[in-house]
């Protein structure tokens, strides 16, 4: 064998060993991350979502009956609301305050009362409220869509998001005000 073939063969062997080592390590790392995610525990008073209210640029709330979209061009400016209805009613548009009628702080910081096993989420909270999607100007990737459900008596609210479920310390009135659209949120 010529020295050039030996040298390139040695480099090739080293490359192949490195490649196989990298693949093996990435598989072990992936399994460790999957295990950590399934063992995540949420305790009472844990903030499961925290976004600066003034940085929220788009908020979309969807129910079976309506879709409410609140959007603004610059941080801390009033929101332009658009509400479309599933039953075919004419869409509504209006302006609302920069704090979304006092709701933005409650929707951009969610605090858990307790963790709920994902398998029990729908059983403990059988009534669907809606989904909420929030986008801020800082995040390079959108936040996951949050699913909100309530108990049969509408006294407790829970969310499911990013592989966990938690009961929240917020009132059903927050969602009732959102569903009121321009009637409850419009600027005078």
HUNORCOR-V504170 format. One record per backbone hydrogen bond with DSSP energy under -0.5 kcal/mol. NH is the residue of the N-H (numbers start at 1). CO is the residue of the C=O. If there is no record, write none. Layout:
BEGIN
{{NH;CO} {NH;CO}}
END
This chain:
BEGIN
{{6;2} {7;3} {8;4} {9;5} {10;6} {11;7} {12;8} {13;9} {14;10} {15;11} {16;12} {17;13} {18;14} {19;15} {20;16} {21;17} {22;18} {23;19} {24;20} {25;21} {26;22} {27;23} {28;24} {29;25} {30;26} {31;27} {32;28} {33;29} {34;30} {35;31} {36;32} {37;33} {38;34} {39;35} {40;37} {43;41} {45;112} {46;43} {48;46} {48;110} {49;110} {51;108} {55;52} {56;52} {56;53} {57;135} {58;135} {59;70} {60;133} {61;68} {62;131} {63;66} {67;84} {68;61} {69;67} {69;82} {70;59} {71;80} {72;57} {76;54} {77;74} {79;96} {79;97} {80;71} {81;79} {81;94} {82;69} {83;92} {84;67} {85;89} {86;65} {87;65} {88;85} {92;83} {94;81} {96;79} {97;185} {100;97} {103;99} {103;100} {104;99} {107;103} {108;104} {109;105} {110;49} {111;109} {112;46} {113;167} {114;167} {115;42} {116;165} {120;117} {121;117} {121;118} {124;120} {125;121} {127;150} {128;126} {129;148} {130;148} {131;62} {132;146} {133;60} {135;58} {137;55} {143;134} {146;132} {147;160} {148;130} {149;158} {150;127} {151;156} {154;151} {157;168} {158;149} {159;166} {160;147} {161;164} {164;161} {165;116} {166;159} {167;114} {168;157} {169;111} {170;168} {174;171} {175;171} {175;172} {176;172} {177;173} {178;174} {179;175} {180;176} {181;178} {183;180} {184;181} {185;181} {186;182} {187;95}}
END
